[in-house]
Amino acid sequence: MERSSSCSQPGHPLPHDRYITVLSIDGGGIKGIIPAVILDFLESQLQELDGKQTRLADYFDVIAGTSTGGLVTAMLTSPDENNRPLYAAKDIKPFYLENCPKIFPQTHSWFPFGQELKSLLGPLYDGKHLHGILKEKLKHTKLSQSITNVVIPAFDIKRLQPVIFSTYEAKRSALLDAKFSDICISTSAAPTFFPGHEFATKDEKGNVREYNLIDGGVAANNPALIAISEVMKQMFDSNMELLGMRAVELPRLLIVSVGTGAARVDEKYNTKLAARWGILDWLLYGGTAPLLEIFTQASADMVDFHTSLLFQALFSEDNYLRIQDDTLCGIESSVDVATRENLDRLVTIGERLLKGPVSRVDFSTGLSQPLQNGGTNEDAIIRFARLLSTERKLRLAKNIESRRPTTHAQLRIGGDGIGSRLKMESMVNNYRERLMSYPLVCSINVSTPPVNKLFWK
């Protein structure tokens, strides 16, 4: 797609030649293994381009995750003692394979409807292993310390409103700067499965904020739109002239959104069946949790629908990649059947999804359809990896150039100063030309600050 003519108006040089890059990871319990497989492949492609030391957090301005996706987000962005990501993407799948059976212990009852009876008396799982492993690995790391910008939703049942944990907001207010462990416990506290989580934060003036939180999937099981909202909030907060006194570009979004799989549309529920259901049936029916499945799937699908529509309106469909498998059946679509057999099956589903066709939501039916001549998800990830790599190199080159001392270079005639400067300018121009060869979002005339002032550190 060619750049719109509005992107380069006479007398108004472009403030940036960059994307704002976003990674979004859905919620879904044990099905977090599926995005773990996808992200492992993406990071491996980036490492082929830029070296084994690179991590996903080096390439994304914002990483958003809900529930199990929030756990993955924290693993990818929490700093270790060297201020590098605590986990590489390849480490997430082994983490799930090892810990899911302990988080969701598979017990067998001698009594009929034992699982249903347990759910009436309290949460199905006590969450002790999950809480313990999160506190052990994440320690006292706070949201403001994340390596890149993080967005993780939860829901406050005392205030009956969503709570969006954002690195951007955490750096502005200590009351929003919670520990990663508390955030992860909260965003994964799915009703009927885990108990809610209560904690408090305190600022330097002694003010206290209390949180009573449950699963972020109640608010947004697919956090892509929340991530976009945080980007726009930062853009507007960084700029006082919201009405736009001059024509500049809207920051160009590049989004990779990874789902955790959805049940195949096999019409297992209908109104005649549900008409006889009571509270227990809505919570547990045929080995599934219909109510939880319905509202999380509805939320995820609506976000995909609106995000796809936004990118289509901006003539930038190729800048949005949604990877989701909506053909899961039986226990594959469950969030807690953590048997080794099912966990291995989910790994296989993730690998199969990579080989599957790139799909896009059909606005007339609401269902995802393979994109004609779109290639496979694997092909798309390879293309996005090249975009991300080029973007990072361009930023690094410009960052080095902006820090270069100018005084000595200007005084030296024919010396290394001028030669190095010309070499750097050539490098930047080369990266710019490579970046411009990829599809870009058409601009809109609004007043926005340069992307580097929003995100680039």
C-alpha positions in Angstrom: 0.0 0.0 0.0 1.4 3.4 -1.0 1.7 6.2 1.4 -1.1 8.7 1.2 -0.3 12.1 -0.2 -1.5 13.6 3.0 1.4 12.1 4.8 3.9 14.5 3.2 2.6 18.0 2.8 4.9 20.8 1.6 6.3 22.9 4.5 5.5 20.2 7.1 8.4 17.7 7.4 7.4 14.4 9.0 8.0 14.3 12.7 8.8 10.6 12.5 9.1 7.7 10.2 8.1 5.1 12.7 5.4 2.7 13.9 4.0 2.4 17.3 4.3 -1.3 18.0 1.8 -3.3 20.1 1.6 -6.9 21.2 -1.7 -8.2 22.7 -2.3 -11.5 24.4 -5.8 -12.9 25.2 -6.9 -14.6 28.4 -7.7 -18.3 28.5 -6.2 -20.3 31.4 -4.1 -23.2 30.4 -4.7 -22.2 26.7 -2.0 -19.6 27.3 0.3 -22.4 25.9 -1.0 -21.5 22.4 0.3 -17.9 22.4 3.4 -19.2 24.0 4.1 -21.3 20.9 3.4 -18.3 18.6 5.5 -15.9 20.6 8.4 -18.3 20.7 8.4 -18.4 16.9 8.2 -14.6 16.6 11.1 -14.1 19.0 13.2 -16.7 17.2 12.7 -14.8 13.9 13.8 -11.6 15.6 16.8 -13.4 17.0 17.8 -14.6 13.5 17.8 -11.0 12.4 19.3 -9.3 15.4 21.1 -11.8 17.6 20.2 -14.3 20.3 20.3 -11.7 23.0 17.2 -9.9 21.7 13.8 -10.3 23.4 10.2 -9.3 22.4 10.2 -6.4 24.9 13.0 -4.8 22.8 10.6 -4.4 19.9 7.2 -3.6 21.3 6.2 -0.1 22.6 3.2 -1.7 24.4 2.6 -5.3 25.5 -0.9 -6.0 26.8 -2.3 -9.1 28.3 -5.4 -10.3 30.1 -5.6 -13.2 32.6 -3.2 -15.8 31.5 -2.1 -13.3 28.9 -1.3 -11.0 31.8 1.0 -13.6 33.2 2.8 -14.0 29.9 3.1 -10.2 29.6 4.7 -10.0 33.1 7.1 -12.8 32.2 8.2 -11.0 29.0 8.6 -7.5 30.6 9.7 -8.0 34.2 13.4 -7.1 34.6 16.0 -9.5 36.0 19.1 -8.4 37.9 20.6 -7.2 34.6 17.5 -5.2 33.7 16.7 -7.7 30.9 13.4 -9.6 30.5 13.0 -12.3 33.2 11.9 -14.8 30.6 12.6 -15.4 27.0 9.6 -16.4 24.9 11.0 -19.9 24.5 10.8 -20.4 28.3 7.0 -19.7 28.6 5.8 -23.1 27.2 8.0 -25.1 29.6 6.7 -22.9 32.5 3.1 -23.7 31.6 3.8 -27.5 31.1 5.4 -27.6 34.5 3.1 -25.5 36.5 -0.4 -25.8 35.0 -1.0 -29.3 36.6 -0.1 -27.8 40.0 -2.2 -24.7 39.5 -5.2 -26.8 38.2 -4.9 -30.1 40.0 -7.0 -32.7 38.4 -8.9 -34.4 41.2 -11.5 -37.2 40.8 -14.6 -37.4 43.0 -16.3 -40.6 44.0 -19.6 -38.7 44.2 -21.8 -37.8 41.2 -21.6 -34.1 40.3 -18.6 -33.7 42.6 -17.2 -30.8 40.6 -20.5 -29.0 40.5 -21.0 -29.5 44.3 -17.5 -28.1 44.9 -18.2 -25.0 42.8 -21.3 -24.3 45.0 -19.1 -24.2 48.1 -16.3 -22.0 46.7 -13.7 -21.6 44.0 -12.7 -24.8 42.3 -9.0 -24.1 43.0 -7.4 -22.3 45.9 -4.7 -20.6 43.8 -1.9 -21.2 46.3 0.6 -22.6 43.8 -0.1 -19.8 41.3 0.2 -17.2 44.0 3.4 -18.8 45.4 5.2 -19.1 42.0 4.3 -15.5 41.0 5.6 -14.1 44.2 8.7 -16.2 43.9 9.5 -15.3 40.3 8.3 -11.6 40.2 9.4 -10.8 43.8 8.7 -7.1 44.6 9.0 -5.8 41.0 6.6 -3.0 40.4 4.7 -2.1 37.3 6.8 1.1 36.8 9.9 -1.0 36.5 8.7 -2.9 33.4 11.2 -3.0 30.5 8.6 -1.7 28.1 5.1 -0.2 28.5 2.6 -2.8 29.9 -1.2 -2.8 30.0 -3.1 -5.4 32.1 -6.8 -5.2 32.9 -8.6 -6.4 36.0 -12.1 -5.8 37.5 -12.8 -4.2 40.9 -15.9 -5.9 42.3 -16.2 -3.4 45.1 -16.3 -0.4 42.8 -17.9 -2.4 39.9 -15.5 -1.0 37.4 -12.6 -2.1 35.3 -9.1 -1.3 36.5 -6.4 -0.9 33.8 -2.9 -1.3 35.2 -0.6 0.7 32.9 3.1 1.4 33.1 2.4 4.9 31.8 -0.1 5.6 34.7 2.1 3.8 37.3 4.9 6.3 36.6 2.5 9.1 37.2 1.0 7.9 40.4 2.3 5.6 43.2 -1.3 4.5 43.9 -1.4 2.8 40.5 2.1 1.4 40.8 1.2 -2.1 42.1 3.5 -5.1 42.3 3.5 -7.3 39.2 2.7 -10.3 41.4 -0.5 -8.6 42.7 -1.5 -7.6 39.2 -1.0 -11.1 37.8 -2.9 -12.8 40.7 -5.8 -10.3 40.2 -6.1 -10.5 36.4 -6.1 -14.3 36.5 -8.7 -14.6 39.3 -11.5 -16.1 37.1 -14.9 -16.3 38.9 -15.7 -19.8 40.1 -12.1 -21.0 39.4 -10.0 -18.8 41.7 -10.6 -16.5 44.7 -10.5 -12.8 44.1 -7.4 -10.8 45.3 -7.3 -7.9 47.7 -4.3 -5.6 48.1 -3.5 -1.9 48.6 -1.0 0.6 47.4 0.4 3.7 49.2 1.9 6.9 47.9 4.6 9.2 49.4 1.9 11.3 51.1 0.4 8.4 52.9 -2.7 8.1 50.7 -3.9 4.5 50.3 -5.9 2.9 47.5 -7.6 -0.5 48.1 -8.2 -3.0 45.3 -10.7 -5.8 45.3 -10.0 -7.5 42.0 -11.1 -10.4 39.8 -10.2 -11.7 36.4 -9.5 -9.1 33.7 -11.5 -11.2 31.2 -14.6 -9.7 32.8 -13.5 -6.3 31.3 -11.6 -7.3 28.2 -10.5 -10.8 27.5 -8.8 -9.5 24.3 -6.9 -6.4 25.5 -6.0 -5.0 22.0 -8.4 -2.0 22.1 -7.3 -1.2 25.7 -3.7 -1.1 24.4 -4.7 1.2 21.6 -6.6 3.5 24.0 -3.4 3.7 26.2 -1.4 4.7 23.1 -3.9 7.5 22.3 -4.1 8.6 25.9 -0.3 9.1 25.9 -0.4 10.9 22.6 -3.0 13.4 23.8 -1.5 13.8 27.2 1.9 14.7 25.6 0.3 17.4 23.5 -1.6 20.5 24.6 -3.0 21.5 21.2 -5.7 18.9 20.8 -7.5 20.8 18.1 -4.6 20.6 15.7 -2.9 23.8 14.6 -0.8 22.0 12.0 -0.9 18.9 9.9 1.1 16.0 11.1 0.8 12.3 11.1 -1.3 10.0 13.3 1.1 7.5 14.9 1.1 4.4 12.8 0.0 1.3 14.7 1.5 -2.1 14.1 -0.3 -4.7 16.1 0.2 -8.4 16.7 -2.8 -9.9 18.6 -2.6 -13.5 19.7 -5.7 -15.4 20.9 -5.9 -18.5 23.1 -8.3 -20.4 20.9 -12.1 -20.6 20.9 -14.6 -23.4 20.7 -15.7 -24.6 17.3 -19.1 -23.3 16.3 -20.9 -26.6 16.7 -24.1 -25.2 18.2 -23.7 -27.1 21.4 -26.0 -24.6 23.2 -29.4 -23.3 22.2 -32.3 -21.4 23.9 -34.4 -24.5 24.4 -31.6 -26.1 26.3 -30.7 -23.0 28.3 -34.3 -22.3 29.1 -34.1 -25.1 31.6 -30.8 -24.1 33.2 -30.4 -22.8 36.7 -27.4 -21.1 38.2 -25.4 -24.3 38.4 -26.0 -25.2 34.8 -24.8 -21.7 33.6 -21.6 -22.2 35.6 -21.0 -25.8 34.8 -22.6 -27.8 32.0 -21.2 -30.9 30.2 -17.7 -30.2 31.5 -17.6 -26.6 30.4 -18.5 -23.2 32.0 -21.1 -21.7 29.6 -21.4 -18.3 31.3 -17.6 -17.7 31.4 -17.1 -19.0 27.9 -19.9 -16.8 26.5 -18.8 -13.5 28.0 -15.1 -14.0 27.4 -15.6 -15.1 23.8 -18.1 -12.3 23.1 -15.6 -9.8 24.5 -12.7 -11.1 22.4 -14.7 -11.3 19.2 -16.1 -7.7 19.6 -12.6 -6.3 20.1 -11.3 -8.1 17.0 -14.3 -6.8 15.1 -13.8 -3.2 16.1 -10.0 -3.3 15.7 -10.3 -4.8 12.2 -12.8 -2.1 11.3 -10.4 0.6 12.6 -7.5 -0.6 10.5 -9.7 -1.0 7.5 -11.0 2.6 7.9 -7.3 3.7 8.0 -6.5 1.6 4.9 -3.9 -0.3 6.9 -5.3 -3.8 7.2 -1.8 -5.3 6.7 -0.6 -3.6 9.9 -3.0 -5.7 12.1 -2.3 -9.4 12.5 -4.8 -11.5 14.6 -3.8 -15.1 15.2 -6.6 -17.2 16.6 -7.9 -20.8 16.3 -11.6 -21.0 16.5 -11.9 -24.8 15.9 -11.2 -26.1 19.3 -13.5 -28.9 20.5 -14.2 -30.8 23.7 -11.7 -30.3 26.5 -9.3 -28.4 24.1 -11.5 -25.3 24.7 -11.5 -25.7 28.5 -9.4 -23.4 30.6 -8.5 -25.8 33.4 -8.2 -29.4 32.1 -4.4 -29.5 32.8 -3.7 -33.2 32.1 -0.4 -33.8 30.3 -2.3 -35.2 27.3 -4.4 -32.0 26.9 -1.4 -29.7 27.5 0.5 -31.5 24.8 -2.5 -31.2 22.5 -2.5 -27.5 23.0 1.1 -27.3 22.0 0.2 -29.1 18.8 -2.6 -26.7 18.2 -0.3 -23.8 18.5 2.2 -25.4 16.0 -0.7 -26.1 13.7 -1.9 -22.5 14.0 1.4 -21.3 12.7 0.9 -23.3 9.5 -2.7 -22.2 9.1 -3.8 -19.4 6.8 -3.9 -15.7 7.9 -7.5 -15.0 8.7 -9.6 -11.8 9.1 -13.0 -11.2 10.5 -15.9 -11.1 8.0 -18.0 -8.1 9.0 -21.1 -9.6 7.6 -21.0 -12.8 9.6 -18.7 -11.9 12.5 -16.6 -15.0 11.8 -12.9 -15.2 10.8 -12.3 -16.2 7.2 -9.0 -17.1 5.6 -7.5 -14.2 3.7 -7.2 -14.8 0.0 -3.5 -14.9 -1.0 -2.6 -14.0 2.6 -0.2 -16.9 3.2 0.2 -18.6 6.5 0.5 -17.2 10.0 4.1 -18.2 9.9 4.7 -16.2 6.8 2.9 -13.2 8.4 5.0 -13.4 11.5 8.2 -13.5 9.4 7.1 -10.3 7.7 6.2 -8.6 10.9 9.6 -9.7 12.4 11.3 -7.9 9.5 9.2 -4.8 10.1 9.9 -4.8 13.9 13.6 -5.3 13.3 13.9 -2.5 10.8 11.9 -0.2 13.1 14.2 -0.9 16.0 17.4 -0.4 13.9 16.0 2.9 12.6 15.3 4.1 16.2 18.7 3.0 17.4 20.4 4.8 14.5 18.5 8.0 15.1 19.1 7.7 18.9 22.8 7.5 18.3 22.8 10.4 15.9 20.8 12.6 18.4 23.5 11.9 21.0 26.5 12.7 18.8 28.5 15.7 19.9 28.4 18.4 17.2 31.0 20.9 18.3 34.1 18.9 17.4 32.6 17.5 14.2 31.9 21.0 12.9 35.5 22.2 13.6 37.2 19.2 11.9 37.5 19.6 8.2 37.9 16.4 6.2 38.3 14.4 9.4 36.6 11.4 10.9 33.8 13.7 12.3 32.3 14.5 9.0 33.0 11.1 7.6 31.2 9.4 10.5 28.3 11.8 10.3 27.9 11.2 6.6 28.1 7.4 7.2 25.4 7.7 9.9 23.1 9.8 7.7 23.5 7.2 5.0 22.6 4.5 7.4 19.5 6.3 8.7 18.4 7.1 5.1 18.9 3.4 4.2 16.7 2.3 7.1 14.1 4.9 6.3 13.9 3.7 2.7 13.6 0.1 3.8 10.9 1.0 6.3 9.0 3.0 3.7 8.8 0.0 1.5 6.4 -1.7 3.9 2.7 -0.9 4.1 2.0 2.1 6.3 -1.1 3.6 7.8 -2.6 6.6 6.1 -2.2 9.8 8.1 -5.0 11.9 9.6 -4.7 15.6 10.3 -4.4 15.8 14.0 -1.9 17.3 16.3 0.4 14.6 17.6 3.9 14.6 19.1 6.7 12.5 17.7 6.6 8.8 18.6 10.0 8.9 20.3 8.6 11.4 22.8 5.8 8.9 23.7 7.7 5.7 24.0 11.3 5.5 22.9 13.6 5.6 25.9 
